[in-house]
C-alpha cells in the first residue's frame, strides 16, 4: 500500500514518494511533505531551468542554485522562471 502525505505544493492529500529523492535534511522534508505528482512537476521545472540557463549538473554552483530553487519551489514562493523564458 502506498503512503499518503499532505502535499505542500498541491495543498491536498496525495500519494507520497517511495523514498527521499534528495540527500540530507531537504530530501527528508520533501519525502515527508511532497507528493509524487508534485515531485514530477519539480522534475519538469528543473529540466527547464537546466536548459534555459544551460546548467551543468556536475557544476557545484549549478547544483547549489538548483537546490535553492527546489526549496523555493516546494517550501517558498514557488519556482522562478528565467526572465527570457517563453513557454511553448
N, C-alpha and C positions, 0 to 999 in steps of 0.2 A: 504494500500500500504506500502511496506517495504521501509525503508530508505537505502540509499547507503552511503558509505564512501570511501575515497581513502585510502586503507589499506596499512599501513606502512610495513607489512610483505609480502604481495603479490605484492606490487608496482602497484596496479591497482584498479579501481572502483569495488566494490563488495558489497553484501548485508551486512548491518550493524547489530549490536546487537540490541536487543529489549530494553535493559536497561543496566546500568552499571553492570558488572559482579563481581565487587570487590569494597569495600568501599573506600571512600576518593578520593584524587586527582589522584592517579594511576588508580582507577576504571573509573574516568571520562575521563582521557586520553585514556584509552583502548576503552571506549564507542565511543569516538569521532574519533578514528584513526584505529580501528581494525575491521576486518570483522568477520562474523560468522565462515567462513571456517578457518581463522587464529586462532580464539579462540578454535576451535575444535583441531587444531594442538597443541596448547598450552596444552590443557587438556591431550592429549596423552603423551606429553613430561613431564608434571608434574607427571602423573601416573608412568612413567618410573623412574623419579627422586625419587619419594616416595619409589618405590620398590627397586631400586638399592642401595639407601642409607639407606633403612629401616627407613624412617622417620615416625614420628607420627604427624599427622596434629594438634593434640592438644598441642604439644610442642611448646612454643613460639620461641625457636631457630630455629626449623624446619620451622615454618610459616615465620619467617623473611628471612631465606635462600630461600624459595620458592618465596617470594615476590621479592627478589633481582634477582632471576633467571627469573621471569616473566618480570621484567623491561628490563633485558638484551635481553630476547627472542624477545620482540617487539620493543624496542627503542635503543638497544645497538648492540653489535656484534653478537647477536644470543645466543641461549642457549648452555651451556656447557654440554657435555656428561661425565658421570662418567668415570674415567680412565680405569676401567676394563670392561666397557660395551661392549657386543658383540651382535649386532642385530641378530635376528633370520633369 
